[in-house]
Structure formats: structure tokens, C-alpha cells
Amino acid sequence: MTSRSINQDLIRPKIAILGAGLMGRMLAVSLMEDYQVELFDRDCGDAKQSAAYLAAAMLAPLAESADCSKEIMQLGARALQQWPDFLSKLTEPVFFQKKGSLVLAFEQDLGDLELFKSRLKGDEYELINSLEIKEIEPGVNARFNAGLLLPNEGQLDNRGLLLALSKTLKDSGVVWHKQAQVTRVTPAGESPMYHCEGHEFSQFDWIFDCRGLGAKEDAMSDNQVNKPLAQLRGVRGEVIRLHAPNVTLSRPVRLMHPRYPIYIAPKEAGVFVVGATQIESEDSRKPTVKSALELLSACFSVHRGFAEAEILAIESGCRPAYWDNEPKIKVSGNIVSVNGLFRHGYLLAPVMVEQCLHLLKGTEKSSVVTKIMPLLMVKDG
Ligand SMILES: Cc1cc2nc3c(=O)[nH]c(=O)nc-3n(C[C@H](O)[C@H](O)[C@H](O)COP(=O)(O)OP(=O)(O)OC[C@H]3O[C@@H](n4cnc5c(N)ncnc54)[C@H](O)[C@@H]3O)c2cc1C
């Protein structure tokens, strides 16, 4: 980043971003040229306390539409177009692919595949037979007789992205307060304030609260401003990372199964992310034996090559969600909360950033994002 003069910095509005998980980092990179950005996170910069660190980072608007609104699907499709441009601005390359998703079911579970198909809110898919499955994914279990190919879906490497964002911010000289637990966000006259490690500051023009589920703790205090955040809940997910250099899957595979639907997302260098359970609980314990058995046996049933895979990690965490499982940008004066990304953080992040940029320019009412999903942004008063 070019060094700026003190005068240039004086005229750039100041923005605090609370939470340096997925949204916080993406926003910081998008704002750092035109604003003086300071990031705050309770972790040491490794993102290990974020949902973003665990995610499979599938960019699957159509597959997800089986269980979400048409608007989320449309925003996800828009975001998928924006990802390559966003990634090109980072100082490090990030694994990104758009080879589609494959949805499979064994003969006895074809009813689940049919049900899944009937719930899709778009028609960009192809029904494929066993020969076609073998052609595009030769390594999968030969017992699959039918599947759905969703050719327009993508995925990226979540941990590679988090690192590349961090490196880009560091190279650009963005101030990043680490191990900075933000305990309350309160409005104070014209200038917003936040409380961090017992200190109060009021020198920011805008505060973007991107603390994910961490914002819920604030909402549980007596702080009226953040009462709406009290509707946040965590949805537990367990995920397994495997190293399986002999397994040849070239795109994310979803297995329809009545008890444990799973996905397997192949990343670079023989790494696979297998996930994820979806449990209505904020239980923060490590993954259970039951979940590990379900994920591993389902993935072994898709590809026998997983028998010799090395288990790199079995992890759990919570997705930040509102009760309708839809994201919200809540604006209260100069405090903007971006939250509730549920299982769609990577799917939607570029359009969430796009809408925040509109808000700062005052053009949010006429944005394409508003046209697609009018209720995404909620303003006080
Ligand atoms: C198992 C699993 C699989 C997933 N798979 C996918 C997928 O395939 N595709 C997809 O699109 N999405 C997926 N997601 C969802 C995605 O990860 C989330 O939607 C996304 O990470 C939310 O981003 P966020 O920035 O709002 O929150 P987070 O990524 O959780 O970041 C919040 C940050 O705030 C910080 N913080 C919290 N409280 C405080 C505080 N008081 N003070 C300072 N800092 C604080 C945390 O340390 C963290 O760094 C998955 C999630 C999980 C758990």
C-alpha cells in the first residue's frame, strides 16, 4: 500500500470494525483505501474463534436453496460472480473453483434426492445417470445410479482466504487490535462508542459490528441498542478435515441420506472438508463420537479411498443465525451490525460488503441488493 500523508489521513473518515472473522476482514479490505480502518478482535489474529475458520466455504446458491429463500439464492448467485474480482485484489492467491456441485443418493434413498430436487428454487441442474457420474467423478462408489449435477456452483479455501485477507490488511498498514475483547457497543451523541478492555473511545465516524455470535453476549447485557441482537442464536456444526491424496474428487459432493446428509469438499493438496452436522444447540463441546461416526462412514460410503485418509482435525463451532436463518444489516445511528450469516457467510459475503458500501455512500435504497432482498437492511427510526 502506498504511504499516505498525515493530511490525507485526516480527511478519510474513521471506521472501527469489531470482529475480524469473515465479514470483518472482507469489509476491512474493501474499505481500507477510502477510510481509516481499525479492526478489533478478541483472538490473536488466527481466526480460530470464528465460524469462518471451520467452514467448508462452499458457494452453492442452488443447492442451498433447498432450505433457504429464493432471495438468498439470488444474492448468492450474484456474490459468486463477484468473488473472482474480490480475490484478485488480495496480495496472495486463494484457491477458488467453479466446477459445480454433485448431489448423490444410493438406490434406497432416491426419494430424498427427488425431494431435494423438488425443493430447489432454480432449474440450473442436470439429472445424471451412473455412466455420467463415472465420467465426471470416476472415483466415487459405483453403486450410485442417479445424481444431480449443479454446474454453476463454486467453492474456495476458507483458511487460505482468511490468511490472504490478513496479509493484505497487514501489507496495507491497517491497524488491527488483537486480543481486544469488545464488551459493549453504545451510541453516544453524534459519535458512536465502543468499550474495549475497560477503555471507551468515541473517535470513530462509523462502527461496523461483525462479531458473529460474539455479539450476542453484548445483547444479553442491559444495552438497549443491541437488544435486537438478542435474537441471535448459534447453530452447532461439526466438521472433519482429512488428508486423502489418493481420493480423486474434483468438486464438492453432497450425499442425500435420511439420517446424515453430508458434503465432501475437496480443497488443494489432497485435503477434504467433510461436514457438517447442523444441530440446534450452542453446545461448545468438542465433536461427539456419534457425529464423527456419521460423517466418516458417510464419506467412506461415497469413496472407498477415504479408508486410508489421515484425520487432520475434528472440530466444532456455531454458525451465527437469526430465527429466520436470514442475514441482516441493522443500522442504528452510526452503528451497523452485519450478522446472522448462518450457513451462508461465504456464499453471501461479497454482496454484504457491496450493501455496506452503498450504505456509506447513501445509495442503499436503489441498490440491486435491496431490489433482490428489501428486508436485508433494517434501519432504526
Ligand atoms: C461447520 C460450518 C460449516 C460452514 N460451511 C459454510 C459453507 O460451506 N458456505 C458458507 O457460505 N458458509 C459456511 N459456514 C458459515 C460461515 O462460516 C459463517 O456464516 C461466517 O463465518 C459468519 O461470518 P462472521 O464474520 O459474521 O462471523 P465469524 O466468522 O464467526 O467471525 C466473528 C469474529 O468476531 C470475533 N469476536 C466475537 N466476539 C467478539 C468480541 N466480543 N470482541 C472482539 N471480537 C469478537 C471472533 O473472534 C471472530 O473472529 C459454515 C459454518 C460452520 C460453523
The ligand as a Gaussian input file, in Angstrom:
#p B3LYP/6-31G(d) Opt

LIG

0 1
 C      -19.166000     -26.097000      10.303000
 C      -19.506000     -24.886000       9.472000
 C      -19.565000     -25.003000       8.090000
 C      -19.867000     -23.891000       7.297000
 N      -19.863000     -24.029000       5.930000
 C      -20.170000     -22.961000       5.152000
 C      -20.168000     -23.088000       3.723000
 O      -19.856000     -24.145000       3.161000
 N      -20.512000     -21.983000       2.982000
 C      -20.830000     -20.790000       3.552000
 O      -21.164000     -19.848000       2.823000
 N      -20.812000     -20.646000       4.911000
 C      -20.492000     -21.691000       5.723000
 N      -20.483000     -21.555000       7.072000
 C      -20.942000     -20.283000       7.666000
 C      -19.871000     -19.209000       7.760000
 O      -18.696000     -19.736000       8.319000
 C      -20.420000     -18.069000       8.648000
 O      -21.653000     -17.627000       8.111000
 C      -19.455000     -16.889000       8.680000
 O      -18.206000     -17.285000       9.190000
 C      -20.019000     -15.744000       9.533000
 O      -19.097000     -14.688000       9.447000
 P      -18.976000     -13.563000      10.578000
 O      -17.823000     -12.704000      10.193000
 O      -20.317000     -12.957000      10.788000
 O      -18.658000     -14.359000      11.937000
 P      -17.330000     -15.149000      12.313000
 O      -16.682000     -15.718000      11.105000
 O      -17.710000     -16.089000      13.402000
 O      -16.360000     -14.024000      12.918000
 C      -16.664000     -13.338000      14.116000
 C      -15.360000     -12.744000      14.686000
 O      -15.703000     -11.889000      15.779000
 C      -14.801000     -12.093000      16.835000
 N      -15.474000     -11.718000      18.096000
 C      -16.576000     -12.282000      18.632000
 N      -16.926000     -11.645000      19.773000
 C      -16.015000     -10.666000      19.964000
 C      -15.850000      -9.658000      20.965000
 N      -16.705000      -9.532000      21.978000
 N      -14.819000      -8.789000      20.843000
 C      -13.941000      -8.897000      19.794000
 N      -14.052000      -9.825000      18.827000
 C      -15.084000     -10.701000      18.900000
 C      -14.449000     -13.586000      16.754000
 O      -13.198000     -13.847000      17.389000
 C      -14.412000     -13.801000      15.240000
 O      -13.113000     -13.593000      14.729000
 C      -20.149000     -22.644000       7.897000
 C      -20.051000     -22.512000       9.283000
 C      -19.738000     -23.609000      10.073000
 C      -19.636000     -23.448000      11.564000

